[in-house]
């Protein structure tokens, strides 16, 4: 009886989250004069540290999605990376560059750009290059004092930014001061958008020259790969046991849209309707997938192998041993 | 009433073609025109065709009109006889090295010659080039302004834009076409020289380049015949339709001309194809004229006369007046011959008179 009581006490006292890089939603990361706010956070593992089996809870890292909320006005060149500290940069907040003056801005592929984000922005190089963006806000390019180059390389998913531009974008209400340029091959993507009638287009070499000029022929900018989403984001799929073992759990971490609340970005940066999501499969029951919102690897000295996993979902907290057995409370 | 209309119609369009005036040139409104062909109206106004061969002004806004009214080349000394010349095209090197504020090219030209815009500088706006039936080599070499190619989609096959048109790639300006026309550019053409623009930019450019000349693109098109195909002269009938000879006026050896294009700066002369139901024959003539009573055709050096229903008039002498001219004023019989004949007649008359006087004197 005493031993059971001690075990319970140890469980509550010694169980804590051991993670190398602990970040939660709402935290702000500052790096190189740019501030990022974490919008969604979920756990991943490092490929190099845990190629097959995770040895302990300290091998998990926070990853997720972040939004740029501040850029230092004094920065001459602004490079917004595709990812920061394992967090993918998914959007820019409202009025991020409002009234700023920068020489060059490098942007990654984004899910959203907030209202009035580039309004009254002055560009030293004379052109702003915007890559694939899934959704634009209102008045994004109002009085942009530069040419605007849409570097579209694919049909943007779900939001279809250019279609939405017909209704509420600044490209309808007011135009950028400079020229709007686009790749000829991608014209069909904006066929039914008003920007179609107001833009210039060029094929391959000429279009590349436009971009080169926008970045002042700087190879460091040009080599920035548009599709680079960051190699350091980590593995989102992992096993609690050796991969070839017959028991254990397969956990896939990620984020999902919160249905019923509208588009994932809500009214752009005021709300963000996405949350972490873990899909868990028992190796012995591969067809049954259970989803949880939170995942907590727990160190427990009472366990033989030293740690176990805990999930929080609709049904509350559920804990499993590493070999996939449900732990009784 | 119907006959009156037919006669008026005939008077309006009946003209003999002449190759004599081809190659002559004149200047009007800062442009030099070369006459490609001309036909004379019975009614006083002549019809003809010219092409632009040069420009005499600088730093000005130049408009090439679709039609030029100028004293007829048949009688340049008499400026009261005007001719209406249709502008066919722009000759080789016509605007080479020129510097203009703007240049308006009419819709529906037939050709632009080699190097027509070489080193041309448009200081105010862009060079707007409408659809042209044939565009020769190196037209845009060294042009110092942007070039907007209009209506690429309205070109008929074969497309006039060829690789030769954009031959010298090093000295080419930026070319712009409409977004919609981007797939209509010939695949052989190097698309690297082309940019495309949206329709709103296109309208803005046209407004700037044409000023208030053409408020709408439609006005621009309707300013000229919309067809880019063969410019057809009217087909007319000497009498009632279906009964009388049918006269079709067209270019001589037109197909060969279209095929090789060697004579681009000089359009071929006209010819008249006459289907005569009276003789049941189809003849081709170099010249045709009618005065409402009969019509005349010329083939080689020989003139033929017909009544309006197509019956050939064999006794031509009966048509000539005392001076040897036909009813159209043509000197058919040489003046010397007529003079000699008249003198011979007069001598004979005088001789007969003397004989009569002598007879009367001697009591015969």
Interface residues (C-beta under 8 A of the other chain):
Chain A: X184 X187 X195 X196 X197 X198 X199 X200 X201 X202 X203 X204 X205 X206
Chain B: X176 X179 X182 X191 X192 X194 X195 X196 X197 X198 X199 X200 X201
